[in-house]
């Protein structure tokens, strides 16, 4: 299938699905479907005014919501940084082509819009590093968050109540 021949809407959908990625425990990349579901549920909770995240008659722990947000933030920063670096190192290549290549590499999908052979050596190095980090990054980071014991501080800071967010 010639991916380059797809419409802009189809490319956008493919990029979004690559970014979300595969199910937890699989070898696919992306932020994972469970992480995305937790983020959607958390957003719905905020809009609905609920304090606890309940999905499918199960309560999702606040630590998992924070973990999902952290993984997504790190993954997004990784993709944005690599995409910016590709735009800088390959200014003649199209925005959509480079975005597709970046997300495909980060999510270890293996799809291309026939652009990879046009990327220069620094860009290929960026894509290679991105594939490696995309494969081990979110998974390793999630495991590190699960295994790490929180250090207790001797100092207890006061909580800020009225922070304007959004």
C-alpha positions, 0 to 999 in steps of 0.5 A, spaced: 500 500 500 502 506 498 502 510 504 504 517 500 497 516 496 493 517 503 489 523 504 491 528 510 485 525 514 488 518 513 495 520 515 493 524 521 489 518 523 495 513 522 499 518 526 495 518 532 494 510 532 502 509 531 503 514 537 498 511 541 501 504 539 499 497 542 496 494 548 500 493 554 505 487 555 506 487 547 512 488 543 509 494 539 511 501 541 507 507 543 504 510 549 500 503 550 492 503 549 491 502 557 495 509 558 491 512 553 485 509 556 487 512 563 488 519 560 481 519 557 478 517 563 482 522 567 480 527 562 472 525 563 473 525 570 475 532 570 469 534 566 464 530 570 467 533 576 468 526 579 474 525 584 475 517 583 477 514 576 472 508 575 472 504 569 469 498 567 467 497 575 474 498 577 477 503 581 484 506 577 489 508 583 491 515 582 498 513 582 497 510 575 493 516 573 500 520 574 504 514 571 500 514 565 501 522 564 508 522 566 509 516 560 505 520 555 509 527 557 516 524 556 514 520 550 511 526 547 517 530 549 521 525 545 517 525 539 517 533 539 524 533 540 526 528 535 521 531 530 524 538 531 531 535 530 529 532 523 526 539 521 532 542 522 537 537 519 532 536 513 529 542 511 527 540 504 523 534 506 515 535 508 512 537 514 507 531 514 513 526 511 518 527 517 512 527 522 510 520 519 517 518 519 518 520 527 512 517 530 513 511 526 520 510 528 518 512 536 513 507 536 517 502 532 512 501 527 516 500 521 512 504 516 514 510 511 512 515 506 518 513 502 522 518 505 527 514 509 532 514 503 531 521 502 533 523 510 540 525 510 545 522 515 544 526 521 537 525 520 538 517 520 542 517 526 536 521 529 531 516 527 535 510 529 536 513 536 529 514 536 527 507 534 531 505 540 529 509 545 522 508 543 522 501 544 526 501 551 524 508 553 517 508 555 517 500 557 523 501 561 521 508 565 514 505 567 518 499 570 523 503 573 517 507 576 513 501 578 520 498 582 522 504 585 521 506 592 519 513 594 523 516 599 520 519 605 522 526 606 523 529 613 520 535 611 513 536 609 511 542 605 504 545 605 500 544 599 498 549 594 490 549 594 488 554 588 493 553 582 490 555 576 491 550 571 488 550 563 
